[in-house]
Amino acid sequence: MRLIIDADSIIFASAITCDTLEEAKGKFNSHLDYILKDLSDICEFDDIWICNGSTNNFRVELNKQYKANRTQERPSILSPLHKWVKEEFNSYWTSGYETDDVVATLWKQSVEELGINNVIIAANDKDYLQFPCWFFDTYKSRRELTKITEEEANYNFYHQMIMGDTADNVKYCKGYGKAKAHKILKGCVSEFSLIRGVYSLFKEIYDDEAKAKYKECKKLLKLDTNVQQINGGN
């Protein structure tokens, strides 16, 4: 079984709590060991791919407000730690996209090669719930392995288009939280009906601009599974 790990959050957590690069390396290794141990108690895997440190995300050019709410100062050892992980683990990364897109692309390729039940995404990021995948939540208080069905994946994505993404500063339907989003999508059993429900809301909010705003929101939130140039790896 292949395990694909989004290591960006682990690297940030390691860098923000340490004063030196050597300390951060040790912290990263500890975080990674805990994740692998917890997951190994649930299933067996023999192939581990780590992804981190992608740069120049196209979404920032698409919408200048994307992640503009992230005003926290970056730790000085963050970039050196990313570089070390790339070298130490032969990790995967790219330019022009997010690490999420690299993970999504490698997941799709791996599913085509191995089958959907032989690939796990490990991350602390709900964006991956838009895929019908095996997902291991790396957040320390959860650490759960979940199978997302295709129906759940579609619902999760269009639900997120309504709710937005606070972490990434994507909020096209202000005032629409979890309960309102669920009410709008209640009874939608096909992807077409989900699209219709979300687009109707965008029409209500944006009128003539609805099509452009809908497409922009979808482009920001939908992970790309077709990144052409991925660096690193074995």
MDAnalysis code that builds the backbone (N, CA, C; Angstrom):
import MDAnalysis as mda
import numpy as np

u = mda.Universe.empty(702, n_residues=234, atom_resindex=np.repeat(np.arange(234), 3), trajectory=True)
u.add_TopologyAttr("name", ["N", "CA", "C"] * 234)
u.add_TopologyAttr("resid", np.arange(1, 235))
u.add_TopologyAttr("resname", ["MET", "ARG", "LEU", "ILE", "ILE", "ASP", "ALA", "ASP", "SER", "ILE", "ILE", "PHE", "ALA", "SER", "ALA", "ILE", "THR", "CYS", "ASP", "THR", "LEU", "GLU", "GLU", "ALA", "LYS", "GLY", "LYS", "PHE", "ASN", "SER", "HIS", "LEU", "ASP", "TYR", "ILE", "LEU", "LYS", "ASP", "LEU", "SER", "ASP", "ILE", "CYS", "GLU", "PHE", "ASP", "ASP", "ILE", "TRP", "ILE", "CYS", "ASN", "GLY", "SER", "THR", "ASN", "ASN", "PHE", "ARG", "VAL", "GLU", "LEU", "ASN", "LYS", "GLN", "TYR", "LYS", "ALA", "ASN", "ARG", "THR", "GLN", "GLU", "ARG", "PRO", "SER", "ILE", "LEU", "SER", "PRO", "LEU", "HIS", "LYS", "TRP", "VAL", "LYS", "GLU", "GLU", "PHE", "ASN", "SER", "TYR", "TRP", "THR", "SER", "GLY", "TYR", "GLU", "THR", "ASP", "ASP", "VAL", "VAL", "ALA", "THR", "LEU", "TRP", "LYS", "GLN", "SER", "VAL", "GLU", "GLU", "LEU", "GLY", "ILE", "ASN", "ASN", "VAL", "ILE", "ILE", "ALA", "ALA", "ASN", "ASP", "LYS", "ASP", "TYR", "LEU", "GLN", "PHE", "PRO", "CYS", "TRP", "PHE", "PHE", "ASP", "THR", "TYR", "LYS", "SER", "ARG", "ARG", "GLU", "LEU", "THR", "LYS", "ILE", "THR", "GLU", "GLU", "GLU", "ALA", "ASN", "TYR", "ASN", "PHE", "TYR", "HIS", "GLN", "MET", "ILE", "MET", "GLY", "ASP", "THR", "ALA", "ASP", "ASN", "VAL", "LYS", "TYR", "CYS", "LYS", "GLY", "TYR", "GLY", "LYS", "ALA", "LYS", "ALA", "HIS", "LYS", "ILE", "LEU", "LYS", "GLY", "CYS", "VAL", "SER", "GLU", "PHE", "SER", "LEU", "ILE", "ARG", "GLY", "VAL", "TYR", "SER", "LEU", "PHE", "LYS", "GLU", "ILE", "TYR", "ASP", "ASP", "GLU", "ALA", "LYS", "ALA", "LYS", "TYR", "LYS", "GLU", "CYS", "LYS", "LYS", "LEU", "LEU", "LYS", "LEU", "ASP", "THR", "ASN", "VAL", "GLN", "GLN", "ILE", "ASN", "GLY", "GLY", "ASN"])
u.atoms.positions = np.array([
    [0.847, -1.192, 0.000],
    [0.000, 0.000, 0.000],
    [0.884, 1.244, 0.000],
    [0.497, 2.242, -0.785],
    [1.270, 3.478, -0.883],
    [0.664, 4.561, 0.013],
    [1.516, 5.228, 0.767],
    [1.108, 6.312, 1.653],
    [1.690, 7.615, 1.113],
    [0.816, 8.579, 0.814],
    [1.242, 9.888, 0.304],
    [0.978, 10.918, 1.399],
    [2.041, 11.552, 1.884],
    [1.945, 12.449, 3.028],
    [2.118, 13.904, 2.595],
    [1.172, 14.745, 2.948],
    [1.320, 16.193, 2.823],
    [2.036, 16.660, 4.085],
    [3.314, 17.003, 3.947],
    [4.139, 17.312, 5.120],
    [4.228, 18.796, 5.452],
    [3.549, 19.650, 4.698],
    [3.670, 21.096, 4.925],
    [3.304, 21.502, 6.347],
    [2.181, 20.992, 6.843],
    [1.742, 21.388, 8.187],
    [2.678, 20.834, 9.257],
    [3.236, 19.656, 9.029],
    [4.179, 19.064, 9.984],
    [5.453, 19.912, 10.035],
    [5.893, 20.351, 8.871],
    [7.101, 21.176, 8.794],
    [6.879, 22.515, 9.482],
    [5.729, 23.132, 9.239],
    [5.449, 24.424, 9.877],
    [5.385, 24.274, 11.397],
    [4.702, 23.230, 11.861],
    [4.584, 22.996, 13.302],
    [5.959, 22.760, 13.925],
    [6.852, 22.120, 13.196],
    [8.199, 21.855, 13.695],
    [9.026, 23.137, 13.742],
    [8.881, 23.969, 12.712],
    [9.669, 25.201, 12.633],
    [9.215, 26.242, 13.648],
    [7.898, 26.327, 13.882],
    [7.361, 27.381, 14.743],
    [7.678, 27.135, 16.212],
    [7.981, 25.899, 16.568],
    [8.211, 25.564, 17.980],
    [9.681, 25.372, 18.326],
    [10.559, 25.594, 17.356],
    [11.991, 25.352, 17.590],
    [12.816, 26.608, 17.286],
    [13.952, 26.699, 17.948],
    [14.832, 27.857, 17.770],
    [15.927, 27.608, 16.744],
    [16.268, 26.353, 16.530],
    [17.343, 26.035, 15.594],
    [16.871, 25.017, 14.570],
    [17.589, 24.967, 13.459],
    [17.247, 24.026, 12.400],
    [17.414, 22.591, 12.881],
    [18.448, 22.323, 13.646],
    [18.680, 20.964, 14.132],
    [17.541, 20.511, 15.045],
    [17.058, 21.409, 15.885],
    [15.923, 21.075, 16.748],
    [14.681, 20.792, 15.898],
    [14.484, 21.599, 14.872],
    [13.307, 21.444, 14.011],
    [13.368, 20.128, 13.243],
    [14.561, 19.728, 12.828],
    [14.716, 18.428, 12.140],
    [14.275, 17.296, 13.072],
    [14.730, 17.368, 14.321],
    [14.351, 16.346, 15.287],
    [12.865, 16.335, 15.555],
    [12.274, 17.527, 15.633],
    [10.835, 17.633, 15.867],
    [10.057, 17.062, 14.683],
    [10.509, 17.357, 13.480],
    [9.845, 16.824, 12.292],
    [9.892, 15.298, 12.290],
    [11.062, 14.748, 12.559],
    [11.197, 13.288, 12.584],
    [10.283, 12.661, 13.629],
    [10.155, 13.323, 14.775],
    [9.272, 12.814, 15.833],
    [7.823, 12.831, 15.387],
    [7.400, 13.962, 14.785],
    [6.030, 14.065, 14.274],
    [5.763, 12.960, 13.255],
    [6.700, 12.779, 12.337],
    [6.531, 11.787, 11.282],
    [6.463, 10.378, 11.865],
    [7.325, 10.095, 12.830],
    [7.329, 8.770, 13.464],
    [5.996, 8.475, 14.147],
    [5.447, 9.464, 14.833],
    [4.154, 9.273, 15.516],
    [3.050, 8.963, 14.516],
    [3.054, 9.695, 13.397],
    [2.035, 9.474, 12.373],
    [2.153, 8.069, 11.791],
    [3.361, 7.678, 11.450],
    [3.574, 6.356, 10.857],
    [3.233, 5.247, 11.844],
    [3.560, 5.451, 13.116],
    [3.235, 4.444, 14.132],
    [1.726, 4.299, 14.284],
    [1.033, 5.428, 14.398],
    [-0.423, 5.374, 14.572],
    [-1.095, 4.721, 13.378],
    [-0.632, 5.045, 12.188],
    [-1.235, 4.462, 10.993],
    [-0.885, 2.985, 10.857],
    [0.326, 2.609, 11.253],
    [0.729, 1.205, 11.147],
    [-0.070, 0.316, 12.093],
    [-0.665, 0.907, 13.124],
    [-1.541, 0.141, 14.013],
    [-2.870, -0.188, 13.345],
    [-3.170, 0.520, 12.255],
    [-4.445, 0.358, 11.565],
    [-4.303, -0.477, 10.297],
    [-3.223, -0.245, 9.558],
    [-3.045, -0.937, 8.278],
    [-1.562, -1.094, 7.967],
    [-1.283, -1.814, 6.913],
    [0.092, -2.029, 6.480],
    [0.376, -1.185, 5.234],
    [1.563, -0.605, 5.167],
    [1.982, 0.137, 3.984],
    [3.476, -0.071, 3.804],
    [3.902, -0.093, 2.561],
    [5.309, -0.377, 2.282],
    [5.948, 0.644, 1.356],
    [5.222, 1.702, 1.043],
    [5.716, 2.712, 0.111],
    [5.275, 4.083, 0.618],
    [6.238, 4.933, 0.985],
    [5.911, 6.233, 1.576],
    [6.432, 7.353, 0.684],
    [5.526, 8.219, 0.237],
    [5.895, 9.377, -0.566],
    [5.568, 10.637, 0.229],
    [6.554, 11.509, 0.418],
    [6.373, 12.753, 1.161],
    [6.347, 13.923, 0.183],
    [5.443, 14.862, 0.410],
    [5.292, 16.048, -0.437],
    [5.401, 17.298, 0.426],
    [6.122, 18.290, -0.049],
    [6.244, 19.538, 0.716],
    [6.887, 20.640, -0.116],
    [6.677, 21.858, 0.337],
    [7.443, 22.998, -0.152],
    [7.224, 23.435, -1.584],
    [6.027, 23.258, -2.122],
    [5.760, 23.794, -3.461],
    [5.662, 25.316, -3.394],
    [5.954, 25.984, -4.515],
    [6.056, 27.442, -4.514],
    [5.264, 28.069, -5.658],
    [5.069, 29.390, -5.549],
    [4.463, 30.202, -6.623],
    [3.073, 29.703, -7.012],
    [2.218, 29.522, -6.040],
    [0.866, 29.016, -6.245],
    [0.057, 29.924, -7.179],
    [-0.484, 29.365, -8.252],
    [-1.234, 30.147, -9.241],
    [-2.466, 30.810, -8.646],
    [-3.000, 30.290, -7.562],
    [-4.235, 30.828, -6.989],
    [-4.063, 32.247, -6.456],
    [-2.853, 32.596, -6.079],
    [-2.589, 33.950, -5.590],
    [-2.779, 34.968, -6.710],
    [-2.433, 34.581, -7.932],
    [-2.639, 35.462, -9.082],
    [-4.099, 35.504, -9.493],
    [-4.806, 34.405, -9.279],
    [-6.218, 34.340, -9.637],
    [-7.055, 35.247, -8.740],
    [-6.696, 35.299, -7.463],
    [-7.415, 36.143, -6.506],
    [-6.407, 36.628, -5.467],
    [-6.156, 37.932, -5.437],
    [-5.137, 38.509, -4.554],
    [-5.462, 38.319, -3.082],
    [-6.717, 38.010, -2.767],
    [-7.108, 37.809, -1.371],
    [-6.826, 36.383, -0.890],
    [-6.430, 35.523, -1.800],
    [-6.183, 34.126, -1.436],
    [-5.042, 34.055, -0.425],
    [-5.347, 33.523, 0.740],
    [-4.406, 33.371, 1.857],
    [-3.841, 34.702, 2.352],
    [-4.497, 35.823, 1.977],
    [-4.025, 37.134, 2.420],
    [-4.234, 37.335, 3.912],
    [-5.039, 36.474, 4.525],
    [-5.288, 36.569, 5.965],
    [-4.174, 35.936, 6.791],
    [-3.220, 35.311, 6.131],
    [-2.128, 34.654, 6.854],
    [-1.016, 35.673, 7.113],
    [-1.175, 36.410, 8.206],
    [-0.252, 37.494, 8.526],
    [0.817, 37.087, 9.537],
    [0.729, 35.854, 10.039],
    [1.717, 35.385, 11.001],
    [3.099, 35.344, 10.354],
    [4.077, 35.846, 11.073],
    [5.441, 35.866, 10.558],
    [5.965, 34.443, 10.385],
    [6.589, 34.206, 9.236],
    [7.129, 32.881, 8.958],
    [8.418, 32.676, 9.751],
    [8.558, 31.531, 10.390],
    [9.798, 31.253, 11.132],
    [11.004, 31.285, 10.193],
    [12.105, 31.816, 10.668],
    [13.294, 31.947, 9.821],
    [13.838, 30.596, 9.376],
    [13.556, 29.550, 10.147],
    [14.080, 28.229, 9.794],
    [13.102, 27.421, 8.933],
    [11.977, 28.038, 8.551],
    [10.975, 27.287, 7.773],
    [11.513, 26.870, 6.402],
    [12.074, 27.815, 5.659],
    [12.597, 27.483, 4.325],
    [13.743, 26.476, 4.384],
    [14.729, 26.656, 5.300],
    [15.782, 25.643, 5.414],
    [15.246, 24.264, 5.792],
    [14.193, 24.233, 6.591],
    [13.614, 22.946, 6.979],
    [12.935, 22.281, 5.779],
    [12.215, 23.061, 4.994],
    [11.623, 22.521, 3.761],
    [12.718, 21.948, 2.858],
    [13.806, 22.691, 2.712],
    [14.912, 22.251, 1.862],
    [15.511, 20.946, 2.380],
    [15.676, 20.847, 3.694],
    [16.234, 19.635, 4.286],
    [15.325, 18.437, 4.048],
    [14.010, 18.611, 4.221],
    [13.068, 17.511, 4.001],
    [13.125, 17.049, 2.550],
    [13.212, 18.004, 1.616],
    [13.297, 17.644, 0.196],
    [14.532, 16.781, -0.071],
    [15.637, 17.155, 0.546],
    [16.891, 16.432, 0.317],
    [16.918, 15.108, 1.076],
    [16.468, 15.117, 2.314],
    [16.547, 13.933, 3.176],
    [15.578, 12.835, 2.750],
    [14.386, 13.233, 2.290],
    [13.338, 12.256, 1.999],
    [13.009, 12.159, 0.504],
    [13.791, 12.838, -0.327],
    [13.491, 12.857, -1.768],
    [12.019, 13.193, -2.007],
    [11.547, 14.217, -1.317],
    [10.124, 14.543, -1.358],
    [9.731, 15.193, -2.688],
    [8.431, 15.226, -2.918],
    [7.867, 15.743, -4.155],
    [7.401, 17.181, -3.972],
    [7.632, 18.007, -4.984],
    [7.206, 19.408, -4.938],
    [7.158, 19.972, -6.357],
    [6.602, 21.148, -6.500],
    [6.540, 21.773, -7.813],
    [6.509, 23.282, -7.665],
    [6.522, 23.981, -8.768],
    [6.364, 25.436, -8.802],
    [5.122, 25.764, -9.609],
    [4.344, 26.718, -9.113],
    [3.129, 27.132, -9.808],
    [1.860, 26.564, -9.215],
    [2.008, 25.629, -8.290],
    [0.863, 24.984, -7.645],
    [1.139, 24.859, -6.146],
    [0.153, 24.329, -5.428],
    [0.324, 24.037, -4.012],
    [0.770, 22.595, -3.813],
    [1.281, 22.325, -2.635],
    [1.605, 20.944, -2.283],
    [0.357, 20.077, -2.387],
    [-0.801, 20.635, -2.056],
    [-2.063, 19.895, -2.167],
    [-2.262, 19.344, -3.577],
    [-1.913, 20.156, -4.591],
    [-2.077, 19.730, -5.975],
    [-1.101, 18.610, -6.329],
    [0.092, 18.674, -5.770],
    [1.076, 17.610, -5.986],
    [0.553, 16.304, -5.396],
    [0.058, 16.376, -4.159],
    [-0.511, 15.194, -3.510],
    [-1.671, 14.645, -4.328],
    [-2.560, 15.529, -4.772],
    [-3.734, 15.100, -5.546],
    [-3.326, 14.426, -6.848],
    [-2.311, 14.973, -7.518],
    [-1.848, 14.389, -8.771],
    [-1.206, 13.025, -8.546],
    [-0.363, 12.924, -7.521],
    [0.290, 11.646, -7.221],
    [-0.731, 10.611, -6.761],
    [-1.754, 11.070, -6.042],
    [-2.825, 10.161, -5.617],
    [-3.543, 9.584, -6.835],
    [-3.913, 10.446, -7.776],
    [-4.614, 9.984, -8.969],
    [-3.764, 9.002, -9.763],
    [-2.496, 9.339, -9.948],
    [-1.594, 8.448, -10.685],
    [-1.440, 7.104, -9.970],
    [-1.347, 7.164, -8.640],
    [-1.173, 5.940, -7.857],
    [-2.416, 5.065, -7.906],
    [-3.587, 5.694, -7.876],
    [-4.847, 4.949, -7.969],
    [-4.931, 4.236, -9.315],
    [-4.526, 4.921, -10.374],
    [-4.550, 4.301, -11.700],
    [-3.577, 3.131, -11.772],
    [-2.481, 3.230, -11.030],
    [-1.468, 2.171, -11.042],
    [-1.809, 1.017, -10.107],
    [-2.268, 1.338, -8.902],
    [-2.407, 0.333, -7.843],
    [-3.844, -0.012, -7.480],
    [-4.786, 0.852, -7.826],
    [-6.165, 0.667, -7.389],
    [-6.475, 1.558, -6.201],
    [-7.707, 1.969, -6.096],
    [-8.088, 2.980, -5.112],
    [-7.922, 2.509, -3.668],
    [-7.984, 1.211, -3.432],
    [-7.864, 0.697, -2.069],
    [-6.424, 0.450, -1.636],
    [-5.477, 0.837, -2.484],
    [-4.066, 0.638, -2.157],
    [-3.297, 1.946, -2.038],
    [-4.040, 3.033, -1.846],
    [-3.410, 4.349, -1.720],
    [-4.075, 5.113, -0.578],
    [-3.255, 5.715, 0.278],
    [-3.755, 6.517, 1.394],
    [-3.160, 7.919, 1.313],
    [-3.993, 8.934, 1.488],
    [-3.515, 10.305, 1.661],
    [-3.466, 10.586, 3.162],
    [-2.325, 11.065, 3.639],
    [-2.188, 11.435, 5.050],
    [-1.931, 12.935, 5.128],
    [-2.811, 13.652, 5.819],
    [-2.688, 15.110, 5.870],
    [-3.572, 15.674, 6.968],
    [-3.284, 16.920, 7.327],
    [-4.144, 17.667, 8.234],
    [-4.819, 18.756, 7.406],
    [-5.671, 18.346, 6.475],
    [-6.251, 19.284, 5.523],
    [-7.548, 18.703, 4.970],
    [-8.655, 19.371, 5.242],
    [-9.966, 18.877, 4.805],
    [-10.163, 18.967, 3.298],
    [-9.267, 19.684, 2.596],
    [-9.420, 19.808, 1.137],
    [-9.383, 18.457, 0.437],
    [-8.672, 17.492, 1.019],
    [-8.571, 16.182, 0.386],
    [-9.865, 15.377, 0.466],
    [-10.808, 15.852, 1.260],
    [-12.088, 15.155, 1.372],
    [-12.935, 15.317, 0.117],
    [-12.446, 16.086, -0.854],
    [-13.147, 16.219, -2.129],
    [-12.845, 15.059, -3.068],
    [-12.015, 14.118, -2.610],
    [-11.677, 12.949, -3.414],
    [-12.227, 11.673, -2.781],
    [-12.627, 10.701, -3.595],
    [-13.086, 9.405, -3.060],
    [-11.875, 8.553, -2.692],
    [-11.285, 8.877, -1.568],
    [-9.991, 8.294, -1.213],
    [-10.009, 7.710, 0.203],
    [-8.961, 6.949, 0.500],
    [-8.656, 6.612, 1.878],
    [-7.866, 7.775, 2.446],
    [-8.373, 8.365, 3.539],
    [-7.767, 9.575, 4.096],
    [-7.428, 9.360, 5.565],
    [-6.160, 9.611, 5.905],
    [-5.716, 9.529, 7.295],
    [-5.467, 10.934, 7.805],
    [-6.262, 11.356, 8.777],
    [-6.142, 12.685, 9.362],
    [-4.962, 12.694, 10.337],
    [-3.950, 13.523, 10.045],
    [-2.738, 13.528, 10.864],
    [-2.827, 14.430, 12.081],
    [-3.958, 15.143, 12.239],
    [-4.080, 16.008, 13.418],
    [-4.030, 15.153, 14.674],
    [-3.256, 15.581, 15.649],
    [-2.900, 14.723, 16.784],
    [-4.088, 14.214, 17.595],
    [-5.182, 14.969, 17.646],
    [-6.315, 14.525, 18.457],
    [-7.304, 13.662, 17.665],
    [-7.028, 13.482, 16.363],
    [-7.937, 12.676, 15.547],
    [-7.270, 11.381, 15.092],
    [-6.297, 11.486, 14.220],
    [-5.566, 10.310, 13.742],
    [-6.517, 9.181, 13.329],
    [-7.428, 9.507, 12.428],
    [-8.426, 8.537, 11.968],
    [-8.225, 8.219, 10.488],
    [-8.443, 6.965, 10.134],
    [-8.420, 6.544, 8.738],
    [-9.864, 6.416, 8.270],
    [-10.203, 7.146, 7.210],
    [-11.581, 7.194, 6.719],
    [-11.622, 6.929, 5.228],
    [-12.631, 6.183, 4.812],
    [-12.861, 5.977, 3.373],
    [-13.944, 6.956, 2.927],
    [-13.575, 7.828, 1.995],
    [-14.510, 8.804, 1.447],
    [-15.114, 8.226, 0.169],
    [-16.425, 8.101, 0.120],
    [-17.077, 7.595, -1.086],
    [-17.151, 8.702, -2.137],
    [-17.457, 8.317, -3.363],
    [-17.573, 9.307, -4.434],
    [-18.704, 10.291, -4.147],
    [-19.807, 9.797, -3.615],
    [-20.937, 10.673, -3.275],
    [-20.544, 11.652, -2.173],
    [-19.829, 11.156, -1.160],
    [-19.377, 12.030, -0.079],
    [-18.379, 13.061, -0.587],
    [-17.496, 12.636, -1.477],
    [-16.487, 13.546, -2.018],
    [-17.147, 14.701, -2.777],
    [-18.125, 14.390, -3.616],
    [-18.838, 15.438, -4.354],
    [-19.555, 16.384, -3.404],
    [-20.240, 15.810, -2.425],
    [-20.951, 16.646, -1.455],
    [-19.974, 17.542, -0.706],
    [-18.855, 16.970, -0.259],
    [-17.868, 17.743, 0.510],
    [-17.370, 18.948, -0.269],
    [-17.112, 18.746, -1.568],
    [-16.576, 19.849, -2.357],
    [-17.591, 20.972, -2.533],
    [-18.811, 20.640, -2.927],
    [-19.801, 21.690, -3.178],
    [-20.280, 22.327, -1.877],
    [-20.259, 21.580, -0.814],
    [-20.537, 22.128, 0.511],
    [-19.480, 23.169, 0.858],
    [-18.218, 22.866, 0.516],
    [-17.130, 23.808, 0.791],
    [-17.238, 25.058, -0.078],
    [-17.755, 24.929, -1.288],
    [-17.930, 26.107, -2.126],
    [-18.892, 27.096, -1.489],
    [-19.863, 26.591, -0.764],
    [-20.794, 27.477, -0.068],
    [-20.157, 28.028, 1.213],
    [-19.586, 27.138, 2.000],
    [-19.008, 27.554, 3.279],
    [-17.727, 28.360, 3.119],
    [-16.988, 28.087, 2.043],
    [-15.700, 28.730, 1.859],
    [-14.619, 28.022, 2.654],
    [-13.465, 28.649, 2.696],
    [-12.316, 28.089, 3.412],
    [-11.657, 29.211, 4.194],
    [-11.922, 29.250, 5.480],
    [-11.400, 30.326, 6.323],
    [-9.876, 30.361, 6.309],
    [-9.256, 29.183, 6.341],
    [-7.796, 29.111, 6.385],
    [-7.161, 29.733, 5.149],
    [-7.835, 29.615, 4.000],
    [-7.281, 30.137, 2.745],
    [-7.910, 31.465, 2.329],
    [-8.787, 31.998, 3.184],
    [-9.442, 33.279, 2.922],
    [-10.328, 33.237, 1.675],
    [-10.981, 32.105, 1.471],
    [-11.929, 31.952, 0.363],
    [-13.328, 32.040, 0.950],
    [-14.043, 33.095, 0.636],
    [-15.367, 33.311, 1.230],
    [-16.281, 34.053, 0.252],
    [-16.833, 33.309, -0.677],
    [-17.691, 33.881, -1.704],
    [-19.142, 33.977, -1.258],
    [-19.530, 33.152, -0.299],
    [-20.923, 33.158, 0.178],
    [-20.924, 33.521, 1.661],
    [-20.655, 34.771, 1.939],
    [-20.552, 35.223, 3.318],
    [-21.890, 35.053, 4.041],
    [-21.802, 34.565, 5.270],
    [-23.004, 34.377, 6.065],
    [-23.620, 32.999, 5.931],
    [-23.043, 32.171, 5.064],
    [-23.561, 30.820, 4.868],
    [-22.613, 29.826, 5.532],
    [-23.042, 29.344, 6.688],
    [-22.252, 28.386, 7.433],
    [-22.656, 26.958, 7.141],
    [-22.245, 26.072, 8.029],
    [-22.456, 24.634, 7.830],
    [-23.934, 24.283, 7.723],
    [-24.752, 24.832, 8.609],
    [-26.178, 24.492, 8.628],
    [-26.886, 24.972, 7.352],
    [-26.585, 26.207, 6.942],
    [-27.227, 26.749, 5.741],
    [-26.771, 25.996, 4.492],
    [-25.502, 25.651, 4.450],
    [-24.980, 24.912, 3.305],
    [-25.652, 23.548, 3.208],
    [-25.805, 22.899, 4.345],
    [-26.451, 21.586, 4.360],
    [-27.905, 21.700, 3.908],
    [-28.571, 22.746, 4.317],
    [-29.976, 22.934, 3.929],
    [-30.105, 23.112, 2.422],
    [-29.187, 23.865, 1.822],
    [-29.229, 24.108, 0.378],
    [-28.988, 22.823, -0.406],
    [-28.099, 21.980, 0.099],
    [-27.713, 20.761, -0.625],
    [-28.501, 19.528, -0.191],
    [-29.377, 19.687, 0.776],
    [-30.158, 18.553, 1.256],
    [-30.992, 17.963, 0.122],
    [-30.902, 16.672, -0.034],
    [-31.673, 15.999, -1.075],
    [-30.960, 15.912, -2.414],
    [-29.795, 16.553, -2.541],
    [-29.032, 16.480, -3.789],
    [-28.295, 15.140, -3.832],
    [-28.628, 14.305, -4.787],
    [-28.046, 12.961, -4.832],
    [-27.088, 12.782, -6.006],
    [-27.059, 13.723, -6.928],
    [-26.150, 13.635, -8.070],
    [-25.264, 14.868, -8.092],
    [-24.139, 14.777, -8.808],
    [-23.263, 15.945, -8.904],
    [-23.976, 17.090, -9.610],
    [-24.796, 16.767, -10.591],
    [-25.533, 17.818, -11.302],
    [-26.435, 18.595, -10.344],
    [-27.127, 17.881, -9.467],
    [-28.025, 18.561, -8.528],
    [-27.232, 19.399, -7.518],
    [-26.039, 18.939, -7.152],
    [-25.177, 19.719, -6.261],
    [-24.731, 21.009, -6.943],
    [-24.326, 20.884, -8.198],
    [-23.910, 22.063, -8.966],
    [-25.069, 23.052, -9.085],
    [-26.240, 22.542, -9.381],
    [-27.407, 23.405, -9.536],
    [-27.725, 24.141, -8.241],
    [-27.618, 23.430, -7.109],
    [-27.897, 24.058, -5.820],
    [-26.916, 25.168, -5.502],
    [-25.636, 24.919, -5.749],
    [-24.610, 25.926, -5.459],
    [-24.722, 27.101, -6.427],
    [-24.906, 26.797, -7.705],
    [-24.972, 27.881, -8.697],
    [-26.195, 28.772, -8.461],
    [-27.285, 28.186, -8.022],
    [-28.484, 28.984, -7.717],
    [-28.189, 29.987, -6.612],
    [-27.399, 29.572, -5.632],
    [-27.011, 30.482, -4.553],
    [-26.126, 31.602, -5.085],
    [-25.185, 31.264, -5.953],
    [-24.314, 32.289, -6.539],
    [-25.126, 33.283, -7.363],
    [-26.152, 32.791, -8.071],
    [-27.026, 33.693, -8.832],
    [-27.757, 34.646, -7.898],
    [-28.190, 34.120, -6.766],
    [-28.900, 34.941, -5.786],
    [-27.990, 36.024, -5.218],
    [-26.722, 35.686, -5.004],
    [-25.783, 36.623, -4.383],
    [-25.187, 37.585, -5.409],
    [-24.810, 37.081, -6.582],
    [-24.013, 37.873, -7.512],
    [-24.735, 38.291, -8.793],
    [-25.910, 37.755, -9.032],
    [-26.699, 38.122, -10.206],
    [-25.879, 37.934, -11.492],
    [-25.606, 39.009, -12.239],
    [-24.924, 38.880, -13.529],
    [-23.477, 38.399, -13.400],
    [-22.897, 38.554, -12.248],
    [-21.511, 38.131, -12.033],
    [-21.418, 36.686, -11.541],
    [-22.550, 36.018, -11.422],
    [-22.590, 34.692, -10.804],
    [-21.663, 33.693, -11.499],
    [-21.702, 33.653, -12.826],
    [-20.908, 32.668, -13.558],
    [-19.419, 32.860, -13.305],
    [-18.952, 34.098, -13.361],
    [-17.532, 34.385, -13.153],
    [-17.112, 34.073, -11.723],
    [-17.954, 34.447, -10.764],
    [-17.623, 34.200, -9.353],
    [-17.644, 32.712, -9.039],
    [-18.595, 31.997, -9.615],
    [-18.681, 30.546, -9.412],
    [-17.421, 29.864, -9.939],
    [-17.023, 30.217, -11.160],
    [-15.845, 29.610, -11.774],
    [-14.578, 29.941, -10.983],
    [-14.485, 31.161, -10.511],
    [-13.306, 31.564, -9.738],
    [-13.229, 30.806, -8.425],
    [-14.342, 30.718, -7.719],
    [-14.396, 29.986, -6.450],
    [-14.018, 28.524, -6.666],
    [-14.570, 27.916, -7.702],
    [-14.284, 26.512, -7.979],
    [-12.812, 26.309, -8.309],
    [-12.229, 27.242, -9.043],
    [-10.820, 27.144, -9.419],
    [-9.922, 27.249, -8.182],
    [-10.326, 28.060, -7.223],
    [-9.533, 28.218, -6.001],
    [-9.593, 26.984, -5.117],
    [-10.757, 26.358, -5.050],
    [-10.963, 25.262, -4.106],
    [-10.679, 23.875, -4.683],
    [-10.823, 23.704, -5.981],
    [-10.635, 22.384, -6.583],
    [-9.148, 22.074, -6.727],
    [-8.717, 20.981, -6.138],
    [-7.321, 20.587, -6.259],
    [-7.057, 20.029, -7.652],
    [-5.896, 20.360, -8.196],
    [-5.531, 19.940, -9.548],
    [-4.900, 18.553, -9.500],
    [-5.429, 17.636, -10.271],
    [-4.892, 16.266, -10.309],
    [-4.059, 16.025, -11.566],
    [-3.664, 17.123, -12.211],
    [-2.940, 16.978, -13.471],
    [-1.719, 17.900, -13.534],
    [-0.986, 18.004, -12.430],
    [0.245, 18.792, -12.418],
    [1.270, 18.080, -13.298],
    [1.809, 18.798, -14.277],
    [2.665, 18.169, -15.268],
    [4.119, 18.017, -14.815],
    [4.618, 19.015, -14.101],
    [6.027, 18.992, -13.702],
    [6.154, 18.857, -12.195],
    [6.475, 17.659, -11.746],
    [6.678, 17.417, -10.319],
    [8.136, 17.026, -10.090],
    [8.771, 17.740, -9.180],
    [10.178, 17.490, -8.871],
    [10.331, 16.528, -7.702],
    [11.519, 15.952, -7.578],
    [11.806, 15.083, -6.445],
    [11.427, 13.652, -6.712],
    [11.297, 12.894, -5.631],
    [10.962, 11.483, -5.741],
    [12.175, 10.640, -6.024],
    [11.965, 9.339, -6.020],
    [13.076, 8.408, -6.224],
    [13.486, 8.316, -7.695],
])
